[in-house]
Amino acid sequence: MDKKILVVEDETDIVEYMNDLLSDNGYIVDSASNGKQAFGKIKEYNPDLILLDIQMPEETGVELYRKMFRDKDMNTIPVIIVSGMSAANWAINSRVPVIDKPIDEAALLNQIENMLS
């Protein structure tokens, strides 16, 4: 069965890049441009994993993560933070893996594979 990944990112070029990278590696990909939109997509799309940016308009990645953590249907979905922000600024569980921007493709794909296996 193909694994579904939701990319939560507001920068269109990064969304397109991740979509191509993940699709080329056999994943089914959908995206959302902010936390508010992503919350609805998570319910609809039921992803196997979420790639989450931190700084976005309307609702940040931190706000989305907190909402997911409180929702019994979402709090088991694995999350990988993909951000250019310093880790010191995050108020997210320290067990959530982080991939810095610019994205190291091998590191991202390795982390995804580890979390989905």
Phi and psi in radians as a Rosetta constraint file:
Dihedral C 1 N 2 CA 2 C 2 CIRCULARHARMONIC -1.273 0.35
Dihedral N 2 CA 2 C 2 N 3 CIRCULARHARMONIC 2.450 0.35
Dihedral C 2 N 3 CA 3 C 3 CIRCULARHARMONIC -1.556 0.35
Dihedral N 3 CA 3 C 3 N 4 CIRCULARHARMONIC 2.434 0.35
Dihedral C 3 N 4 CA 4 C 4 CIRCULARHARMONIC -1.769 0.35
Dihedral N 4 CA 4 C 4 N 5 CIRCULARHARMONIC 2.301 0.35
Dihedral C 4 N 5 CA 5 C 5 CIRCULARHARMONIC -2.142 0.35
Dihedral N 5 CA 5 C 5 N 6 CIRCULARHARMONIC 2.305 0.35
Dihedral C 5 N 6 CA 6 C 6 CIRCULARHARMONIC -1.797 0.35
Dihedral N 6 CA 6 C 6 N 7 CIRCULARHARMONIC 2.114 0.35
Dihedral C 6 N 7 CA 7 C 7 CIRCULARHARMONIC -1.668 0.35
Dihedral N 7 CA 7 C 7 N 8 CIRCULARHARMONIC 2.056 0.35
Dihedral C 7 N 8 CA 8 C 8 CIRCULARHARMONIC -1.895 0.35
Dihedral N 8 CA 8 C 8 N 9 CIRCULARHARMONIC 1.780 0.35
Dihedral C 8 N 9 CA 9 C 9 CIRCULARHARMONIC -2.743 0.35
Dihedral N 9 CA 9 C 9 N 10 CIRCULARHARMONIC 2.389 0.35
Dihedral C 9 N 10 CA 10 C 10 CIRCULARHARMONIC -1.650 0.35
Dihedral N 10 CA 10 C 10 N 11 CIRCULARHARMONIC -0.214 0.35
Dihedral C 10 N 11 CA 11 C 11 CIRCULARHARMONIC -1.577 0.35
Dihedral N 11 CA 11 C 11 N 12 CIRCULARHARMONIC 1.979 0.35
Dihedral C 11 N 12 CA 12 C 12 CIRCULARHARMONIC -0.981 0.35
Dihedral N 12 CA 12 C 12 N 13 CIRCULARHARMONIC -0.727 0.35
Dihedral C 12 N 13 CA 13 C 13 CIRCULARHARMONIC -1.135 0.35
Dihedral N 13 CA 13 C 13 N 14 CIRCULARHARMONIC -0.617 0.35
Dihedral C 13 N 14 CA 14 C 14 CIRCULARHARMONIC -1.244 0.35
Dihedral N 14 CA 14 C 14 N 15 CIRCULARHARMONIC -0.669 0.35
Dihedral C 14 N 15 CA 15 C 15 CIRCULARHARMONIC -1.061 0.35
Dihedral N 15 CA 15 C 15 N 16 CIRCULARHARMONIC -0.810 0.35
Dihedral C 15 N 16 CA 16 C 16 CIRCULARHARMONIC -1.102 0.35
Dihedral N 16 CA 16 C 16 N 17 CIRCULARHARMONIC -0.750 0.35
Dihedral C 16 N 17 CA 17 C 17 CIRCULARHARMONIC -1.055 0.35
Dihedral N 17 CA 17 C 17 N 18 CIRCULARHARMONIC -0.851 0.35
Dihedral C 17 N 18 CA 18 C 18 CIRCULARHARMONIC -1.154 0.35
Dihedral N 18 CA 18 C 18 N 19 CIRCULARHARMONIC -0.676 0.35
Dihedral C 18 N 19 CA 19 C 19 CIRCULARHARMONIC -1.043 0.35
Dihedral N 19 CA 19 C 19 N 20 CIRCULARHARMONIC -0.819 0.35
Dihedral C 19 N 20 CA 20 C 20 CIRCULARHARMONIC -1.121 0.35
Dihedral N 20 CA 20 C 20 N 21 CIRCULARHARMONIC -0.826 0.35
Dihedral C 20 N 21 CA 21 C 21 CIRCULARHARMONIC -1.033 0.35
Dihedral N 21 CA 21 C 21 N 22 CIRCULARHARMONIC -0.848 0.35
Dihedral C 21 N 22 CA 22 C 22 CIRCULARHARMONIC -1.248 0.35
Dihedral N 22 CA 22 C 22 N 23 CIRCULARHARMONIC -0.731 0.35
Dihedral C 22 N 23 CA 23 C 23 CIRCULARHARMONIC -1.073 0.35
Dihedral N 23 CA 23 C 23 N 24 CIRCULARHARMONIC -0.752 0.35
Dihedral C 23 N 24 CA 24 C 24 CIRCULARHARMONIC -1.093 0.35
Dihedral N 24 CA 24 C 24 N 25 CIRCULARHARMONIC -0.367 0.35
Dihedral C 24 N 25 CA 25 C 25 CIRCULARHARMONIC -1.807 0.35
Dihedral N 25 CA 25 C 25 N 26 CIRCULARHARMONIC 0.298 0.35
Dihedral C 25 N 26 CA 26 C 26 CIRCULARHARMONIC 1.582 0.35
Dihedral N 26 CA 26 C 26 N 27 CIRCULARHARMONIC 0.139 0.35
Dihedral C 26 N 27 CA 27 C 27 CIRCULARHARMONIC -1.646 0.35
Dihedral N 27 CA 27 C 27 N 28 CIRCULARHARMONIC 2.647 0.35
Dihedral C 27 N 28 CA 28 C 28 CIRCULARHARMONIC -1.614 0.35
Dihedral N 28 CA 28 C 28 N 29 CIRCULARHARMONIC 2.244 0.35
Dihedral C 28 N 29 CA 29 C 29 CIRCULARHARMONIC -2.162 0.35
Dihedral N 29 CA 29 C 29 N 30 CIRCULARHARMONIC 2.419 0.35
Dihedral C 29 N 30 CA 30 C 30 CIRCULARHARMONIC -2.328 0.35
Dihedral N 30 CA 30 C 30 N 31 CIRCULARHARMONIC 2.923 0.35
Dihedral C 30 N 31 CA 31 C 31 CIRCULARHARMONIC -2.509 0.35
Dihedral N 31 CA 31 C 31 N 32 CIRCULARHARMONIC 2.812 0.35
Dihedral C 31 N 32 CA 32 C 32 CIRCULARHARMONIC -2.473 0.35
Dihedral N 32 CA 32 C 32 N 33 CIRCULARHARMONIC 2.550 0.35
Dihedral C 32 N 33 CA 33 C 33 CIRCULARHARMONIC -1.671 0.35
Dihedral N 33 CA 33 C 33 N 34 CIRCULARHARMONIC -0.060 0.35
Dihedral C 33 N 34 CA 34 C 34 CIRCULARHARMONIC -2.824 0.35
Dihedral N 34 CA 34 C 34 N 35 CIRCULARHARMONIC 2.976 0.35
Dihedral C 34 N 35 CA 35 C 35 CIRCULARHARMONIC -1.104 0.35
Dihedral N 35 CA 35 C 35 N 36 CIRCULARHARMONIC -0.646 0.35
Dihedral C 35 N 36 CA 36 C 36 CIRCULARHARMONIC -1.110 0.35
Dihedral N 36 CA 36 C 36 N 37 CIRCULARHARMONIC -0.832 0.35
Dihedral C 36 N 37 CA 37 C 37 CIRCULARHARMONIC -1.134 0.35
Dihedral N 37 CA 37 C 37 N 38 CIRCULARHARMONIC -0.686 0.35
Dihedral C 37 N 38 CA 38 C 38 CIRCULARHARMONIC -1.095 0.35
Dihedral N 38 CA 38 C 38 N 39 CIRCULARHARMONIC -0.679 0.35
Dihedral C 38 N 39 CA 39 C 39 CIRCULARHARMONIC -1.003 0.35
Dihedral N 39 CA 39 C 39 N 40 CIRCULARHARMONIC -0.774 0.35
Dihedral C 39 N 40 CA 40 C 40 CIRCULARHARMONIC -1.159 0.35
Dihedral N 40 CA 40 C 40 N 41 CIRCULARHARMONIC -0.691 0.35
Dihedral C 40 N 41 CA 41 C 41 CIRCULARHARMONIC -1.173 0.35
Dihedral N 41 CA 41 C 41 N 42 CIRCULARHARMONIC -0.598 0.35
Dihedral C 41 N 42 CA 42 C 42 CIRCULARHARMONIC -1.079 0.35
Dihedral N 42 CA 42 C 42 N 43 CIRCULARHARMONIC -0.773 0.35
Dihedral C 42 N 43 CA 43 C 43 CIRCULARHARMONIC -1.108 0.35
Dihedral N 43 CA 43 C 43 N 44 CIRCULARHARMONIC -0.709 0.35
Dihedral C 43 N 44 CA 44 C 44 CIRCULARHARMONIC -1.359 0.35
Dihedral N 44 CA 44 C 44 N 45 CIRCULARHARMONIC -0.762 0.35
Dihedral C 44 N 45 CA 45 C 45 CIRCULARHARMONIC -1.564 0.35
Dihedral N 45 CA 45 C 45 N 46 CIRCULARHARMONIC -0.467 0.35
Dihedral C 45 N 46 CA 46 C 46 CIRCULARHARMONIC 0.850 0.35
Dihedral N 46 CA 46 C 46 N 47 CIRCULARHARMONIC 1.095 0.35
Dihedral C 46 N 47 CA 47 C 47 CIRCULARHARMONIC -1.224 0.35
Dihedral N 47 CA 47 C 47 N 48 CIRCULARHARMONIC 2.731 0.35
Dihedral C 47 N 48 CA 48 C 48 CIRCULARHARMONIC -1.455 0.35
Dihedral N 48 CA 48 C 48 N 49 CIRCULARHARMONIC -0.357 0.35
Dihedral C 48 N 49 CA 49 C 49 CIRCULARHARMONIC -2.781 0.35
Dihedral N 49 CA 49 C 49 N 50 CIRCULARHARMONIC 2.624 0.35
Dihedral C 49 N 50 CA 50 C 50 CIRCULARHARMONIC -2.154 0.35
Dihedral N 50 CA 50 C 50 N 51 CIRCULARHARMONIC 2.273 0.35
Dihedral C 50 N 51 CA 51 C 51 CIRCULARHARMONIC -1.739 0.35
Dihedral N 51 CA 51 C 51 N 52 CIRCULARHARMONIC 2.053 0.35
Dihedral C 51 N 52 CA 52 C 52 CIRCULARHARMONIC -2.117 0.35
Dihedral N 52 CA 52 C 52 N 53 CIRCULARHARMONIC 2.092 0.35
Dihedral C 52 N 53 CA 53 C 53 CIRCULARHARMONIC -1.365 0.35
Dihedral N 53 CA 53 C 53 N 54 CIRCULARHARMONIC 2.753 0.35
Dihedral C 53 N 54 CA 54 C 54 CIRCULARHARMONIC -1.641 0.35
Dihedral N 54 CA 54 C 54 N 55 CIRCULARHARMONIC -0.906 0.35
Dihedral C 54 N 55 CA 55 C 55 CIRCULARHARMONIC -1.660 0.35
Dihedral N 55 CA 55 C 55 N 56 CIRCULARHARMONIC 1.904 0.35
Dihedral C 55 N 56 CA 56 C 56 CIRCULARHARMONIC -2.515 0.35
Dihedral N 56 CA 56 C 56 N 57 CIRCULARHARMONIC 2.776 0.35
Dihedral C 56 N 57 CA 57 C 57 CIRCULARHARMONIC -1.283 0.35
Dihedral N 57 CA 57 C 57 N 58 CIRCULARHARMONIC 2.856 0.35
Dihedral C 57 N 58 CA 58 C 58 CIRCULARHARMONIC 1.194 0.35
Dihedral N 58 CA 58 C 58 N 59 CIRCULARHARMONIC -0.970 0.35
Dihedral C 58 N 59 CA 59 C 59 CIRCULARHARMONIC -2.603 0.35
Dihedral N 59 CA 59 C 59 N 60 CIRCULARHARMONIC 2.146 0.35
Dihedral C 59 N 60 CA 60 C 60 CIRCULARHARMONIC -1.292 0.35
Dihedral N 60 CA 60 C 60 N 61 CIRCULARHARMONIC 2.945 0.35
Dihedral C 60 N 61 CA 61 C 61 CIRCULARHARMONIC -1.095 0.35
Dihedral N 61 CA 61 C 61 N 62 CIRCULARHARMONIC -0.613 0.35
Dihedral C 61 N 62 CA 62 C 62 CIRCULARHARMONIC -1.111 0.35
Dihedral N 62 CA 62 C 62 N 63 CIRCULARHARMONIC -0.790 0.35
Dihedral C 62 N 63 CA 63 C 63 CIRCULARHARMONIC -1.101 0.35
Dihedral N 63 CA 63 C 63 N 64 CIRCULARHARMONIC -0.738 0.35
Dihedral C 63 N 64 CA 64 C 64 CIRCULARHARMONIC -1.104 0.35
Dihedral N 64 CA 64 C 64 N 65 CIRCULARHARMONIC -0.798 0.35
Dihedral C 64 N 65 CA 65 C 65 CIRCULARHARMONIC -1.019 0.35
Dihedral N 65 CA 65 C 65 N 66 CIRCULARHARMONIC -0.745 0.35
Dihedral C 65 N 66 CA 66 C 66 CIRCULARHARMONIC -1.101 0.35
Dihedral N 66 CA 66 C 66 N 67 CIRCULARHARMONIC -0.720 0.35
Dihedral C 66 N 67 CA 67 C 67 CIRCULARHARMONIC -1.119 0.35
Dihedral N 67 CA 67 C 67 N 68 CIRCULARHARMONIC -0.743 0.35
Dihedral C 67 N 68 CA 68 C 68 CIRCULARHARMONIC -1.091 0.35
Dihedral N 68 CA 68 C 68 N 69 CIRCULARHARMONIC -0.731 0.35
Dihedral C 68 N 69 CA 69 C 69 CIRCULARHARMONIC -1.056 0.35
Dihedral N 69 CA 69 C 69 N 70 CIRCULARHARMONIC -0.579 0.35
Dihedral C 69 N 70 CA 70 C 70 CIRCULARHARMONIC -1.480 0.35
Dihedral N 70 CA 70 C 70 N 71 CIRCULARHARMONIC -0.169 0.35
Dihedral C 70 N 71 CA 71 C 71 CIRCULARHARMONIC -1.738 0.35
Dihedral N 71 CA 71 C 71 N 72 CIRCULARHARMONIC 2.058 0.35
Dihedral C 71 N 72 CA 72 C 72 CIRCULARHARMONIC -1.085 0.35
Dihedral N 72 CA 72 C 72 N 73 CIRCULARHARMONIC -0.428 0.35
Dihedral C 72 N 73 CA 73 C 73 CIRCULARHARMONIC -1.474 0.35
Dihedral N 73 CA 73 C 73 N 74 CIRCULARHARMONIC -0.231 0.35
Dihedral C 73 N 74 CA 74 C 74 CIRCULARHARMONIC -2.024 0.35
Dihedral N 74 CA 74 C 74 N 75 CIRCULARHARMONIC -0.322 0.35
Dihedral C 74 N 75 CA 75 C 75 CIRCULARHARMONIC -1.271 0.35
Dihedral N 75 CA 75 C 75 N 76 CIRCULARHARMONIC -0.049 0.35
Dihedral C 75 N 76 CA 76 C 76 CIRCULARHARMONIC -1.797 0.35
Dihedral N 76 CA 76 C 76 N 77 CIRCULARHARMONIC -0.058 0.35
Dihedral C 76 N 77 CA 77 C 77 CIRCULARHARMONIC -1.275 0.35
Dihedral N 77 CA 77 C 77 N 78 CIRCULARHARMONIC 2.176 0.35
Dihedral C 77 N 78 CA 78 C 78 CIRCULARHARMONIC -1.137 0.35
Dihedral N 78 CA 78 C 78 N 79 CIRCULARHARMONIC 2.510 0.35
Dihedral C 78 N 79 CA 79 C 79 CIRCULARHARMONIC -2.232 0.35
Dihedral N 79 CA 79 C 79 N 80 CIRCULARHARMONIC 2.410 0.35
Dihedral C 79 N 80 CA 80 C 80 CIRCULARHARMONIC -2.113 0.35
Dihedral N 80 CA 80 C 80 N 81 CIRCULARHARMONIC 2.204 0.35
Dihedral C 80 N 81 CA 81 C 81 CIRCULARHARMONIC -1.398 0.35
Dihedral N 81 CA 81 C 81 N 82 CIRCULARHARMONIC 2.266 0.35
Dihedral C 81 N 82 CA 82 C 82 CIRCULARHARMONIC -2.182 0.35
Dihedral N 82 CA 82 C 82 N 83 CIRCULARHARMONIC 1.817 0.35
Dihedral C 82 N 83 CA 83 C 83 CIRCULARHARMONIC -2.642 0.35
Dihedral N 83 CA 83 C 83 N 84 CIRCULARHARMONIC 2.703 0.35
Dihedral C 83 N 84 CA 84 C 84 CIRCULARHARMONIC -1.664 0.35
Dihedral N 84 CA 84 C 84 N 85 CIRCULARHARMONIC -0.022 0.35
Dihedral C 84 N 85 CA 85 C 85 CIRCULARHARMONIC -1.414 0.35
Dihedral N 85 CA 85 C 85 N 86 CIRCULARHARMONIC 2.645 0.35
Dihedral C 85 N 86 CA 86 C 86 CIRCULARHARMONIC -1.144 0.35
Dihedral N 86 CA 86 C 86 N 87 CIRCULARHARMONIC 2.374 0.35
Dihedral C 86 N 87 CA 87 C 87 CIRCULARHARMONIC -1.040 0.35
Dihedral N 87 CA 87 C 87 N 88 CIRCULARHARMONIC -0.410 0.35
Dihedral C 87 N 88 CA 88 C 88 CIRCULARHARMONIC -1.152 0.35
Dihedral N 88 CA 88 C 88 N 89 CIRCULARHARMONIC -0.318 0.35
Dihedral C 88 N 89 CA 89 C 89 CIRCULARHARMONIC -1.564 0.35
Dihedral N 89 CA 89 C 89 N 90 CIRCULARHARMONIC -0.003 0.35
Dihedral C 89 N 90 CA 90 C 90 CIRCULARHARMONIC -1.647 0.35
Dihedral N 90 CA 90 C 90 N 91 CIRCULARHARMONIC 2.490 0.35
Dihedral C 90 N 91 CA 91 C 91 CIRCULARHARMONIC -2.000 0.35
Dihedral N 91 CA 91 C 91 N 92 CIRCULARHARMONIC 0.974 0.35
Dihedral C 91 N 92 CA 92 C 92 CIRCULARHARMONIC -2.189 0.35
Dihedral N 92 CA 92 C 92 N 93 CIRCULARHARMONIC 2.673 0.35
Dihedral C 92 N 93 CA 93 C 93 CIRCULARHARMONIC -0.795 0.35
Dihedral N 93 CA 93 C 93 N 94 CIRCULARHARMONIC 2.253 0.35
Dihedral C 93 N 94 CA 94 C 94 CIRCULARHARMONIC -1.201 0.35
Dihedral N 94 CA 94 C 94 N 95 CIRCULARHARMONIC -0.200 0.35
Dihedral C 94 N 95 CA 95 C 95 CIRCULARHARMONIC -1.443 0.35
Dihedral N 95 CA 95 C 95 N 96 CIRCULARHARMONIC -0.117 0.35
Dihedral C 95 N 96 CA 96 C 96 CIRCULARHARMONIC -1.344 0.35
Dihedral N 96 CA 96 C 96 N 97 CIRCULARHARMONIC 2.129 0.35
Dihedral C 96 N 97 CA 97 C 97 CIRCULARHARMONIC -1.158 0.35
Dihedral N 97 CA 97 C 97 N 98 CIRCULARHARMONIC 2.675 0.35
Dihedral C 97 N 98 CA 98 C 98 CIRCULARHARMONIC -2.212 0.35
Dihedral N 98 CA 98 C 98 N 99 CIRCULARHARMONIC 2.316 0.35
Dihedral C 98 N 99 CA 99 C 99 CIRCULARHARMONIC -2.045 0.35
Dihedral N 99 CA 99 C 99 N 100 CIRCULARHARMONIC 2.126 0.35
Dihedral C 99 N 100 CA 100 C 100 CIRCULARHARMONIC -1.397 0.35
Dihedral N 100 CA 100 C 100 N 101 CIRCULARHARMONIC 2.649 0.35
Dihedral C 100 N 101 CA 101 C 101 CIRCULARHARMONIC -1.634 0.35
Dihedral N 101 CA 101 C 101 N 102 CIRCULARHARMONIC 2.472 0.35
Dihedral C 101 N 102 CA 102 C 102 CIRCULARHARMONIC -1.145 0.35
Dihedral N 102 CA 102 C 102 N 103 CIRCULARHARMONIC 2.606 0.35
Dihedral C 102 N 103 CA 103 C 103 CIRCULARHARMONIC -1.352 0.35
Dihedral N 103 CA 103 C 103 N 104 CIRCULARHARMONIC 2.268 0.35
Dihedral C 103 N 104 CA 104 C 104 CIRCULARHARMONIC -1.554 0.35
Dihedral N 104 CA 104 C 104 N 105 CIRCULARHARMONIC 1.864 0.35
Dihedral C 104 N 105 CA 105 C 105 CIRCULARHARMONIC -0.963 0.35
Dihedral N 105 CA 105 C 105 N 106 CIRCULARHARMONIC -0.830 0.35
Dihedral C 105 N 106 CA 106 C 106 CIRCULARHARMONIC -1.083 0.35
Dihedral N 106 CA 106 C 106 N 107 CIRCULARHARMONIC -0.754 0.35
Dihedral C 106 N 107 CA 107 C 107 CIRCULARHARMONIC -1.123 0.35
Dihedral N 107 CA 107 C 107 N 108 CIRCULARHARMONIC -0.735 0.35
Dihedral C 107 N 108 CA 108 C 108 CIRCULARHARMONIC -1.120 0.35
Dihedral N 108 CA 108 C 108 N 109 CIRCULARHARMONIC -0.870 0.35
Dihedral C 108 N 109 CA 109 C 109 CIRCULARHARMONIC -1.109 0.35
Dihedral N 109 CA 109 C 109 N 110 CIRCULARHARMONIC -0.649 0.35
Dihedral C 109 N 110 CA 110 C 110 CIRCULARHARMONIC -1.122 0.35
Dihedral N 110 CA 110 C 110 N 111 CIRCULARHARMONIC -0.776 0.35
Dihedral C 110 N 111 CA 111 C 111 CIRCULARHARMONIC -1.127 0.35
Dihedral N 111 CA 111 C 111 N 112 CIRCULARHARMONIC -0.723 0.35
Dihedral C 111 N 112 CA 112 C 112 CIRCULARHARMONIC -1.058 0.35
Dihedral N 112 CA 112 C 112 N 113 CIRCULARHARMONIC -0.857 0.35
Dihedral C 112 N 113 CA 113 C 113 CIRCULARHARMONIC -1.046 0.35
Dihedral N 113 CA 113 C 113 N 114 CIRCULARHARMONIC -0.744 0.35
Dihedral C 113 N 114 CA 114 C 114 CIRCULARHARMONIC -1.074 0.35
Dihedral N 114 CA 114 C 114 N 115 CIRCULARHARMONIC -0.702 0.35
Dihedral C 114 N 115 CA 115 C 115 CIRCULARHARMONIC -1.354 0.35
Dihedral N 115 CA 115 C 115 N 116 CIRCULARHARMONIC -0.438 0.35
Dihedral C 115 N 116 CA 116 C 116 CIRCULARHARMONIC -1.690 0.35
Dihedral N 116 CA 116 C 116 N 117 CIRCULARHARMONIC -0.070 0.35
